Amino acid sequence: MNKGIVIGISVMVVEFFIAVLLLSPSYIQSAAKTESRLVKDAFGTDSSYYVIQKANHWYEEFVVKNNVEENLVNYLLPTAYERTNSLGMSEVGRILDKPVYERVEALLDLIYWFFRRMALFAMWLPISIPALLAAVAYGLLERQIKRTNFSYTSPTVLRYSWRACGLLTIGFFVLFLMPFAIPPILIPFIVSFVMLAMGISLSHLAKKI
């Protein structure tokens, strides 16, 4: 599982850098609009409005109020003082202005897109949390039943169900950073399978710990 975590994190890092360094802001905005349309078609206007409003609030709180764009530009480009007092800095700034502003814009668009996906996930939390508790309760009750009627608990099922939980969770986070429109129904689909695998794994815990 440690290997799977390392691979998952590596994939997410590669996704992030590819998106920030190679994708244009226009592509990111177009893909985000396509995904927003998919959310509206799948869940209706009210859900789409909730996702947009929630993402706007988070973007305002974490990006706009903290002057993230201005701070990034000041960090990556020479300041006005540096350009005035150094001919070399002035030339570097002139060359890098356009690509740096474009990459910063792409990064901020990706952050906003990520906030929209987080808002979509948050929309499912009122259902997901009780369902998760139900899956845990089912698994533990099934284990208790097996302790009383001498039913067999399978170490193989336990091992592979835990692996399924881990891989699905990693896949979920990888999916969150995918720089293209994804069907919104995938979020509850993955969450449901994680809960199913968790319930199965708990029911096959060893009878004696």
N, C-alpha and C positions, 0 to 999 in steps of 0.2 A: 504493500500500500504506500510505503514511503516513496517508492519509485514512481508510482502513479501520481502522487502529489507533486513531486519534482517535475514530471512531464507536464502536468496540468498548469503549474505556475509558469513553466517555460513557454508553453503555448500562449498563455495570456499575455506574457511580456512581449513575445514576438508580435502578437495581434496588435497590441497597443502601439508599438513602435512603427509597424507597417502603416497603421491607420494615421498616426500623427505625421510621419515623414513622407508618405507617398500619396495619400488620398487628398483630393482637393476639397475645399470647403463646400463647393457647389454640389459635389457628389454626396458628401455626408448629409447635407441639408435635404437633398432629393430623396436619399434612402430613408432618412428619418420621417419625411412626409409620407412616403409609401407605407412605412410601418404604422404610422398614425392612422392612415386610412384603413389598414388591416384591423387595427384595434377597434375602430368605429364600426366596421362591417361585422366584426365578430361579436362585440359586446354592446354596441349601441352608442348613441350620442352622449348619454349621461356619463358612461364609463370613460369615453374618450375625453370629455370635458374635465373629469376628475383627474385623469392622468396628466393632462396639459397644465391644469392649475397647480397641481402638486409639484410638478417639475419646475414650473415657473417660480414657485415659492422657494424651493431649494436652491435654484440657480441664483436668485436674488440674494438669498441669505449667505451662501458660501462663495459665490464668484463676484457678483457686482459689489456688494458691501465691503468685501475685502480687497477690492481693486486688483483682482488677479491679473487681468489683462495688462493693466498699466505696469504692474510689478514685473511681469514676464518680459515685456518689451524693454523696460529699463535694464533688466538683467542681461538680456541677450544682445542689445544694441548699445553702441556708445552714447553717452549722454550729450546734451547740447554743449556742455562745458568741455567735455573731452574732444568733441569735434572742432570746437573753436580753437583749442590750444594744441591740436595735433593734426597735421596735414594727413598723416597716415590713417588716423582714426576717422577723419572726415571721408576719406575715400572708401574705407571699409564700411562705414555706415551707409554710404550711397549705394554700394553694391548689395548689401545685405538687407536693406530696408524692406523691399517687396517680399522676398522669400520668408523672412522672419515673421512679418505681419501675417502672411498667408498661413504659416505653420501654427502661429498662435491662434488664429481664427479657427483653424481645423481642430486644434486641441479643445478650444472652448465649445465648439459645436459637438464634439464627442462627449464632453462632460455633460452637456445638456441632454444629449441622447441617452447617456447612461442614467441620468436622473429620471427620464421618462420611463425607462425600463424598471428602475427601482419603484417608481410610483405604480406601475402595472403590477409588480410583485406585491406591493403593499396592499393593493386592492383585494388580493386573494388571502391576505393574512387572517381576516375574521373567520374564514372557512378552513384555512390550512392548519391553524393552531389547534382547534378542537379535533380535527381529523388526525393530526399527529398524536395528540393525547389518546385518542381512541385506538390508534394503531399500537402505541406502547402498551395500553391496558390490555388489548387483545393478546399481544405477544406474551405478556407476563401471566395472564390468566391461563393461556394455553400451556405455558410451562408448568404452572401449578397443577393443572389437570394431568399432565404427563408424569408428574412426580407421584400422583396418587394411584394412577392406573397402570403404571409401569410401561407407558408408551415409550417408543424409541426416540431419542433426540440425536439428530445427525450432525456430527462435526463438519461434514462436507457441506451440508446445507447452510450451517452457521457461517462457515468461512466464506462461501460464495455470496451469500446474502449480504454480509458485511462489505464485501468487495463491491457488490452492486450499489450499496448505499454510497460508498466513497466515490466510485466512478461517476455515478449520476450527479452527485453533489459537485464534483469537479467539472463535469460537463455543463452543469447549470451555470457556473461562474464563467466558463469559457464562452458559453452562448451569450452571456451578458455583454461580452466585449467584442462579439462578432460585428465587423463594420459593414453589415448589410442587413436589409430588412428581414426579420424573422417572423413567422406566424405566431401571434400572441398566445394561441392555444397551447404552444409547447411548454409554457411555464406551468400551468396546472397539470399538464400531462407528466412532466418530469417529477414534480412535487408528489403526485399520486404514486408514482412508482417507487420513489424514495420511501414513502410511508409504508407501502406494501412490503418492500424488502426489509425495512426495520421491524415490522411486526413479525415477519417470518423468522428473522434472525433471533429476536428475543424469545420466540417460542422454542427455539432449538438450543438455548443456553444449557450448559451442563447442569444436571440436577444437583450436583454437589459442587459448590464453589470452594 
